[in-house]
Amino acid sequence: MPTRSASLLLPHVTLRQLQIFETVVRLDGFTRAAETLHLSQPTVSMQVDKLSKTLGLPLLEKAGRKMHLTAAGREVYSLTQDILVRVGALGELADELKGVVKGELRIAVITTAAYFMPHLLGAFVEVHPEVQPRLTITNRAEVLERLRSNQDDLLIMGQVPDGIAVEATPIIDNEMVVVAAPDHPLAGKRNISLQDISAARFLVREPGSGTRQAVERLFAAQGLEITPYMELGNAEAIKQGVMAGLGISVLSRRNLGLELTNNHIAILDVEGFPLIRRWYAVYLRGKKLSLAARSFLASLKDDSNAILGSGP
């Protein structure tokens, strides 16, 4: 039951005022808050001023050209964040009780998963049109940072991270193959040894890449190592480099559909390959997934292979 002071405030403090105040502080200014909320700057200033007067507390103060939170403002901001999170949770609970799959779905993927994730998201949204997908495609280091800061509902990666408490669900196979330009001297040869491959010009991802780590472990188990000829930042750049004859590399077979169909790239017959890995859907252990995220995770587990097929 609300206290007497809370009852006096309830008719006067609005959720919209709290949302505006939170946005002003988070975006560090009235102008950016107004743009984000699609309001005029005077309206934003007026609502923050009303909130301050209703509470009887100065929330912001100007120092130089910037606005800063007062001591009271910091306390109010912390409570405001909590209130808005709880109101959002209330809305999600209502949707769940009604069985409605809707709302924002934030997915981050490593670049090698960029070739298939839009297809899986598209199939899911076709069934659940009220879901609003937000897809971030980046490298493994950035995906791990996003995981640590809990910026997304689910993250798709090829290697479950060490040192972070997570839930990881395998979703689809990731068949890694050695590729070269069709006119490469090794193209068409049978049972190529890892030693022969290690002596070739190798195009690799950046250090820390899951693909690079898996390949280096395979070679190290045979007492071999790869001397990178070029380091490239994503799978697409490596694919273009291979087709241009710069060297050979290891790529996911699922990323090669058009190139294989059009004979722009060749898969080499190498001992130890294809290297079968898995893609995983990952989130922080203890995180409560929304109904949209839980439904998408179930779709990834049950429907991915049917949607994507077995690959090229």
C-alpha positions as CSV (number, residue, x, y, z in Angstrom):
1,M,0.0,0.0,0.0
2,P,1.4,3.4,-0.9
3,T,2.4,5.7,1.9
4,R,0.7,9.1,2.5
5,S,3.6,11.0,0.8
6,A,3.4,8.7,-2.2
7,S,-0.4,9.1,-2.4
8,L,0.1,12.9,-2.5
9,L,2.6,12.6,-5.4
10,L,0.8,10.0,-7.5
11,P,-1.7,12.4,-9.2
12,H,1.0,14.8,-10.1
13,V,4.1,12.8,-11.1
14,T,3.5,11.1,-14.5
15,L,5.4,8.3,-16.1
16,R,6.0,10.5,-19.1
17,Q,7.8,13.0,-16.9
18,L,10.0,10.3,-15.5
19,Q,10.7,8.9,-19.0
20,I,11.7,12.4,-20.2
21,F,13.9,13.0,-17.2
22,E,15.6,9.7,-17.6
23,T,16.2,10.3,-21.3
24,V,17.7,13.8,-20.7
25,V,20.1,12.4,-18.1
26,R,21.0,9.3,-20.2
27,L,21.6,11.2,-23.4
28,D,23.3,14.1,-21.6
29,G,21.2,16.9,-22.8
30,F,17.7,18.3,-23.6
31,T,18.4,18.6,-27.4
32,R,19.2,14.9,-27.9
33,A,16.4,13.8,-25.6
34,A,13.9,15.9,-27.6
35,E,15.1,14.4,-30.8
36,T,14.9,10.8,-29.4
37,L,11.4,11.4,-27.9
38,H,10.1,13.4,-30.9
39,L,9.3,16.4,-28.8
40,S,10.3,20.0,-28.9
41,Q,13.1,21.1,-26.6
42,P,10.9,23.5,-24.7
43,T,8.4,20.7,-24.0
44,V,11.2,18.5,-22.6
45,S,12.6,21.4,-20.4
46,M,9.0,22.2,-19.2
47,Q,8.3,18.5,-18.2
48,V,11.6,18.2,-16.3
49,D,10.9,21.5,-14.5
50,K,7.4,20.3,-13.6
51,L,8.8,17.1,-12.1
52,S,11.4,19.1,-10.1
53,K,8.7,21.4,-8.7
54,T,6.3,18.6,-7.9
55,L,9.1,16.8,-5.9
56,G,10.3,20.1,-4.4
57,L,13.8,19.2,-5.3
58,P,16.4,20.6,-7.7
59,L,17.2,17.8,-10.1
60,L,19.6,19.5,-12.5
61,E,22.1,22.3,-12.2
62,K,24.1,24.1,-14.9
63,A,27.9,24.2,-14.6
64,G,29.5,25.9,-17.5
65,R,27.7,25.0,-20.7
66,K,26.4,21.6,-19.4
67,M,23.7,20.4,-17.1
68,H,24.6,18.1,-14.2
69,L,22.6,16.1,-11.8
70,T,22.3,17.5,-8.3
71,A,22.8,15.1,-5.3
72,A,19.0,14.8,-5.1
73,G,18.8,14.4,-8.9
74,R,21.1,11.4,-8.7
75,E,18.8,9.7,-6.2
76,V,15.7,10.5,-8.2
77,Y,17.4,9.3,-11.4
78,S,18.3,5.9,-9.8
79,L,14.7,5.5,-8.6
80,T,13.4,6.6,-12.0
81,Q,15.4,3.9,-13.7
82,D,14.0,1.3,-11.4
83,I,10.4,2.5,-11.9
84,L,10.7,2.5,-15.7
85,V,12.2,-1.0,-15.6
86,R,9.4,-2.3,-13.4
87,V,6.7,-0.7,-15.6
88,G,8.3,-2.3,-18.6
89,A,8.3,-5.6,-16.7
90,L,4.6,-5.1,-15.9
91,G,3.8,-4.6,-19.6
92,E,5.8,-7.8,-20.5
93,L,4.0,-9.7,-17.8
94,A,0.6,-8.6,-19.2
95,D,1.6,-9.7,-22.7
96,E,2.9,-13.0,-21.4
97,L,-0.3,-13.7,-19.5
98,K,-2.2,-13.0,-22.7
99,G,0.3,-15.2,-24.6
100,V,1.2,-12.3,-27.0
101,V,4.6,-12.6,-28.5
102,K,5.5,-8.9,-29.2
103,G,8.0,-6.2,-28.4
104,E,11.7,-5.5,-29.0
105,L,14.0,-8.5,-29.7
106,R,17.7,-7.5,-29.5
107,I,20.1,-10.0,-31.2
108,A,23.8,-9.6,-31.6
109,V,25.8,-11.9,-33.8
110,I,29.4,-12.5,-34.8
111,T,30.1,-11.6,-38.4
112,T,30.2,-15.2,-39.7
113,A,26.6,-15.6,-38.5
114,A,25.4,-12.6,-40.5
115,Y,24.8,-14.8,-43.5
116,F,22.0,-16.8,-41.9
117,M,20.6,-14.8,-39.0
118,P,18.5,-12.4,-41.1
119,H,16.7,-15.5,-42.6
120,L,16.0,-16.9,-39.2
121,L,14.7,-13.5,-37.9
122,G,12.6,-13.0,-41.0
123,A,10.9,-16.4,-40.6
124,F,10.2,-15.6,-36.9
125,V,8.8,-12.2,-37.5
126,E,6.6,-13.6,-40.2
127,V,4.9,-15.8,-37.6
128,H,5.1,-13.0,-34.9
129,P,4.6,-9.7,-36.7
130,E,4.4,-7.7,-33.5
131,V,8.0,-8.4,-32.7
132,Q,10.5,-5.6,-33.5
133,P,13.9,-7.2,-34.2
134,R,17.1,-5.3,-33.6
135,L,20.1,-7.0,-35.1
136,T,23.7,-6.0,-34.3
137,I,26.5,-7.6,-36.4
138,T,30.1,-7.3,-35.1
139,N,33.3,-9.1,-34.2
140,R,33.7,-11.5,-31.3
141,A,35.4,-9.0,-29.0
142,E,32.5,-6.6,-29.3
143,V,29.9,-9.4,-28.9
144,L,31.6,-10.4,-25.7
145,E,31.5,-6.8,-24.4
146,R,27.8,-6.6,-25.3
147,L,27.3,-9.9,-23.4
148,R,29.1,-8.6,-20.3
149,S,27.0,-5.4,-20.3
150,N,23.8,-7.2,-21.0
151,Q,22.8,-5.1,-24.0
152,D,21.0,-7.8,-25.9
153,D,18.4,-10.6,-25.4
154,L,20.5,-13.3,-27.2
155,L,24.0,-13.4,-28.7
156,I,24.9,-15.8,-31.5
157,M,28.5,-17.0,-31.5
158,G,30.6,-20.0,-32.5
159,Q,32.5,-20.5,-29.3
160,V,31.0,-20.3,-25.8
161,P,33.1,-17.8,-23.8
162,D,35.2,-18.8,-20.8
163,G,35.1,-16.8,-17.6
164,I,31.5,-15.5,-18.1
165,A,28.6,-17.3,-16.5
166,V,26.2,-18.0,-19.4
167,E,23.5,-20.2,-20.7
168,A,24.5,-21.5,-24.1
169,T,22.1,-23.4,-26.4
170,P,23.5,-25.1,-29.5
171,I,21.4,-24.2,-32.5
172,I,22.9,-25.3,-35.9
173,D,26.1,-26.9,-37.2
174,N,28.9,-24.7,-38.5
175,E,30.8,-26.7,-41.1
176,M,34.2,-25.1,-41.6
177,V,36.0,-25.8,-44.9
178,V,39.4,-24.8,-46.4
179,V,38.8,-22.7,-49.5
180,A,40.8,-21.4,-52.4
181,A,40.4,-19.7,-55.7
182,P,39.3,-22.3,-58.4
183,D,42.7,-21.9,-60.2
184,H,44.8,-22.4,-57.0
185,P,47.5,-25.1,-57.4
186,L,45.9,-27.1,-54.6
187,A,42.4,-27.0,-56.1
188,G,41.3,-30.4,-57.3
189,K,43.9,-32.3,-55.3
190,R,42.9,-35.2,-53.0
191,N,43.8,-35.7,-49.3
192,I,45.9,-32.6,-49.0
193,S,47.9,-32.8,-45.7
194,L,47.8,-30.2,-43.0
195,Q,51.5,-29.7,-43.5
196,D,51.0,-28.7,-47.1
197,I,48.2,-26.3,-46.1
198,S,50.3,-24.7,-43.3
199,A,53.0,-23.9,-46.0
200,A,50.4,-22.0,-48.2
201,R,49.6,-18.3,-48.0
202,F,46.9,-18.2,-45.3
203,L,44.3,-15.4,-44.9
204,V,43.1,-15.3,-41.3
205,R,40.7,-13.4,-39.0
206,E,41.9,-11.1,-36.2
207,P,43.4,-12.7,-33.1
208,G,40.6,-13.8,-30.7
209,S,38.3,-14.9,-33.6
210,G,36.6,-18.2,-32.8
211,T,37.3,-19.6,-36.2
212,R,41.0,-18.7,-36.0
213,Q,41.3,-20.3,-32.6
214,A,39.6,-23.5,-33.7
215,V,41.9,-23.8,-36.8
216,E,45.0,-23.0,-34.8
217,R,44.1,-25.7,-32.2
218,L,43.7,-28.3,-35.0
219,F,47.1,-27.5,-36.5
220,A,48.8,-27.3,-33.1
221,A,47.5,-30.8,-32.3
222,Q,49.7,-32.0,-35.2
223,G,52.7,-29.9,-34.1
224,L,52.0,-27.4,-36.9
225,E,51.3,-23.7,-36.9
226,I,49.9,-21.2,-39.5
227,T,51.9,-18.2,-40.4
228,P,49.3,-15.6,-41.4
229,Y,49.9,-14.0,-44.8
230,M,47.2,-11.4,-44.2
231,E,44.8,-10.6,-41.3
232,L,41.4,-9.4,-42.3
233,G,38.6,-8.2,-40.1
234,N,35.6,-10.2,-41.3
235,A,34.6,-13.3,-43.3
236,E,33.4,-11.3,-46.3
237,A,36.8,-9.6,-46.7
238,I,38.5,-13.0,-46.4
239,K,36.2,-14.5,-49.0
240,Q,37.0,-11.7,-51.4
241,G,40.7,-12.1,-50.8
242,V,40.5,-15.8,-51.5
243,M,38.6,-15.2,-54.8
244,A,41.2,-12.7,-55.7
245,G,44.0,-15.3,-55.4
246,L,45.6,-13.7,-52.3
247,G,45.7,-17.1,-50.5
248,I,43.6,-19.8,-48.9
249,S,41.5,-19.7,-45.7
250,V,38.9,-21.5,-43.6
251,L,35.3,-20.3,-43.9
252,S,31.9,-21.5,-42.9
253,R,30.3,-23.5,-45.7
254,R,27.0,-21.8,-45.0
255,N,28.6,-18.5,-46.2
256,L,29.6,-19.8,-49.6
257,G,26.4,-20.6,-51.4
258,L,26.6,-18.1,-54.3
259,E,30.4,-18.5,-54.7
260,L,30.2,-22.3,-54.9
261,T,27.2,-22.2,-57.3
262,N,29.0,-19.8,-59.6
263,N,32.4,-21.5,-59.3
264,H,34.0,-18.5,-57.9
265,I,35.6,-20.4,-55.0
266,A,36.7,-24.0,-54.4
267,I,36.6,-26.2,-51.4
268,L,39.9,-28.1,-50.8
269,D,40.0,-31.7,-49.8
270,V,42.1,-31.4,-46.6
271,E,42.7,-34.0,-43.9
272,G,40.8,-33.0,-40.7
273,F,38.3,-31.0,-42.6
274,P,35.4,-30.2,-42.7
275,L,35.8,-29.0,-39.1
276,I,32.4,-29.3,-37.5
277,R,31.6,-26.7,-34.9
278,R,28.3,-25.3,-33.6
279,W,26.7,-22.0,-33.4
280,Y,25.3,-21.2,-30.0
281,A,22.6,-18.8,-28.7
282,V,24.1,-17.3,-25.5
283,Y,22.8,-15.1,-22.7
284,L,23.9,-14.3,-19.1
285,R,23.1,-16.9,-16.5
286,G,20.2,-15.7,-14.4
287,K,18.9,-13.4,-17.0
288,K,15.1,-13.5,-17.3
289,L,14.3,-13.7,-21.0
290,S,11.2,-12.0,-22.4
291,L,8.5,-14.0,-24.0
292,A,9.8,-12.8,-27.4
293,A,13.3,-13.9,-26.6
294,R,12.2,-17.3,-25.3
295,S,10.0,-17.9,-28.3
296,F,12.9,-17.0,-30.7
297,L,15.3,-19.3,-28.8
298,A,12.8,-22.1,-29.1
299,S,12.5,-21.3,-32.9
300,L,16.3,-21.4,-33.2
301,K,16.5,-24.8,-31.6
302,D,13.6,-26.4,-33.4
303,D,13.3,-24.7,-36.8
304,S,16.8,-23.4,-37.9
305,N,17.7,-26.4,-40.0
306,A,14.4,-26.6,-41.7
307,I,14.5,-22.8,-42.5
308,L,18.1,-22.8,-43.7
309,G,18.3,-26.3,-45.2
310,S,21.5,-28.3,-44.9
311,G,23.7,-25.6,-46.5
312,P,25.2,-25.3,-50.0
